[in-house]
Each structure stands twice: as structure tokens, then as C-alpha cells.
Amino acid sequence: MAVPHPGTDSSAVPSAPAQQAFDAAALAFVQDDLATAIEQLQACLQLEPEMDSASYLLALAYLRAGDVAAGQAGLERVASTSQNVMLRDVARSKLALLQRTAAGPSSAP
């Protein structure tokens, strides 16, 4: 039986194909196979568009692959729409870090 992912409606359990795509994506992500991770996460989100954990992991995969714009857009989506408070807060923290990094070193003493 599939286990609900963080960020999804607490009563929702991902479909088996979505669960399989997410699991394959997570494995690819930790193996640094970002093209496969992105492809599998996109497939997962086609099946389960409200799966916040897949949206979050997709944003991280985009960032790791160097697509900052897509990664930031994904984090913004999770930060503004996720029903999972912890996931929403983590996305907001990552966004703040991206913004500080993009701003460069501070000129303050």
C-alpha cells in the first residue's frame, strides 16, 4: 500500500503509477541522475498535480541541474500553495537563500 507523501492532502494516497514515478525520481536524484529525476517527477506531477513533495523535489532537481529560474519557480509554487506547513517553510527558506546568494556579498560591515 502506498504511503501519503508530505505535502499532499492527508487523506490522499498517490496512485500506484505516481508513487512509482516518485520513487524512481527520488532514487535518480540521490544518484545525481538529474535528467531522469526531472523526467520522472514531471510524469508524477502529470498524474498527481497536487503532490507537493514531488513539486519540491523537482525544484531541487532543477536547481542542482543549474536551471535556477525553473527551480525558483517551483519553490515559489510550493511556498505559496503547499498545505504542508513544514514543506512550505523549507521552500521559503530555500527561496530566501537563493535571493541572498543572487544578491551577492553584502556591502555592510
SVG drawing of the C-alpha trace seen along z (x, -y; Angstrom):
<svg xmlns="http://www.w3.org/2000/svg" viewBox="-9 -49 42 51">
<polyline fill="none" stroke="black" stroke-width="0.4" points="0.0,0.0 1.3,-3.5 2.1,-5.9 0.9,-9.5 3.7,-11.9 4.3,-15.0 2.5,-17.9 -0.4,-16.0 -3.9,-16.1 -3.7,-13.9 -6.5,-11.7 -4.9,-11.3 -2.7,-8.4 -0.8,-8.8 -1.8,-6.4 0.5,-3.5 1.9,-4.9 2.6,-8.3 4.1,-6.6 6.4,-4.6 7.4,-7.7 8.2,-9.5 10.2,-6.6 12.2,-6.3 12.8,-10.1 14.0,-10.1 16.5,-7.3 17.7,-9.1 18.1,-12.3 20.3,-10.7 22.3,-9.1 22.7,-12.5 20.9,-11.4 19.1,-14.7 17.7,-14.2 15.9,-11.0 14.8,-12.6 13.3,-15.6 11.6,-13.3 10.1,-11.1 8.9,-14.0 7.2,-15.6 5.5,-12.3 4.5,-12.0 3.0,-15.6 1.1,-14.8 -0.6,-12.1 -0.8,-13.9 -0.5,-17.7 -1.1,-18.4 1.8,-16.2 3.8,-18.9 6.7,-16.6 7.1,-15.9 7.0,-19.6 9.6,-20.4 11.9,-17.6 11.5,-18.8 12.5,-22.3 15.6,-20.9 16.5,-18.8 16.2,-21.9 18.4,-23.9 21.0,-21.1 20.9,-20.9 21.6,-24.6 18.2,-25.8 17.8,-28.4 14.7,-30.0 12.7,-26.7 13.9,-25.8 13.0,-29.1 9.5,-29.0 9.0,-25.5 10.0,-26.6 7.7,-29.7 4.8,-27.4 5.4,-25.1 6.0,-28.1 2.7,-29.7 0.4,-26.7 1.5,-23.8 -0.8,-22.7 2.1,-21.1 3.5,-23.8 6.9,-22.2 7.4,-21.8 6.1,-25.3 8.6,-26.7 11.5,-24.8 10.7,-26.1 10.5,-29.6 13.9,-29.2 15.5,-27.9 14.0,-30.9 15.5,-33.3 18.9,-31.6 18.6,-31.8 17.8,-35.5 20.7,-36.2 23.0,-34.3 21.8,-36.1 22.3,-39.5 26.0,-38.7 28.1,-39.7 26.7,-42.4 28.5,-45.7 27.6,-46.1 30.5,-45.9"/>
</svg>
